[in-house]
Amino acid sequence: MADKVRIGFCGVGFMGQQAHLRNYAVLDECEVVAIAEFDEEKRRRVAQKHNIKTTYATAAEMLEKEKLDGVVASQPFNRHGQVLPELYAANIPIFTEKPLAASIQVAEKLVSELKKHSSWHMVGYHKRSDPATMCAKAEIERLKETKELGKMTYIRAVMPAGDWVAKGDRGFIAGIGSGELALDPPSEDLSKEAYDEYMGFVNYYIHQVNLIRHLLGEDYDVTYADPNGYLLVGKTKSGVTINLEMNPYQTSVDWQESAKVCFERGFVRLNLPAPLAVNRPGRVTFFKDPEGGVPSYYEPQMPWDHAFYSQARNFVRAIKGEMKPMCTAEEALKDMVTAREYLKLLKGV
């Protein structure tokens, strides 16, 4: 592989531009060589802004004419079933936003289709790539190995609604809209009302469902759903209790997402910034009260990166074989199942 990874973009809508393209465009390790976007005026303006020399109206044309090492396909997740099989067939790594799909049925078909090709699919749970999350994850794994603070007992994630954009929409180039693009079929076993609720959950809280699994390092089952919709409770096979608080309050010009992983004699606390905040990492705090030792707090300074920039770098590193993809399609399917378990307990469907 050449020194610079050759990336193609399939779609440059809001998230395509603001969460992804502007980060790949400044990475030294890669070059965005082409974009595919049906909106002619938008693709011309976006390409000009980021100095991308080649554009196409369709992904098929881009894949046919360009030699690419990977594709970033930032598409509405209820179109993944329409878009991804064609990209998988190119036999190169694919990146999409979360979640994997809008229904378990489509997600399962995508995983099955992916296995037919020599491609892999990294699903964009950007919170995993935040420098603070990566630091927290490394320390959690170390504490599980050394057992110096005892066993893991509890994890709590809190997700209030707030200002997730944080002025990250500056510079966005709008277009004529998506038009009448084909959508995936709705879930086969849900009414329209239940499917809409499932769609809302996997669009918003699936980040926390995934982050909890990532920090735990193991799968879990949902055991309780608060009828008011504020609380999801679960448990792992090893006995760790999970608590996800969903929108217990709201903020207007702030973002107060957090996660706390508890051991018998200490914890790792993670505070994450607004998703589109630029050059603002999360914060991680370690509290240790070791048996026979001195209680202490420690908060390391994170580098001035942000999660989406770090995620772009991690995708490029995975393409180069320097690390594994941060979250595969196979693992992202588990989030769809967890969301379905929650809906069944919440609505009985």
Secondary structure, 3 states (H helix, E strand, C coil): CCCCEEEEEECCCHHHHHHHHHHHCCCCCEEEEEEECCCHHHHHHHHHHCCCCEEECCHHHHHHHCCCCEEEECCCHHHHHHHHHHHHCCCCCEEEECCCCCCHHHHHHHHHHHCCCCCCEEEECHHHHCHHHHHHHHHHHHHHHHCCCCCEEEEEEEEEECCCCCCCCCCCCCCCCCCCCCCCCCCCCCCHHHHHHHHHHHHHCHHHHHHHHHHHCCCCEEEEECCCCCEEEEECCCCCEEEEEEEEEECCCCCCEEEEEEECCEEEEEEECCCCCCCCCCEEEEEECCCCCCCEEECCCCCCCCHHHHHHHHHHHHHCCCCCCCCEHHHHHHHHHHHHHHHHHHHCC
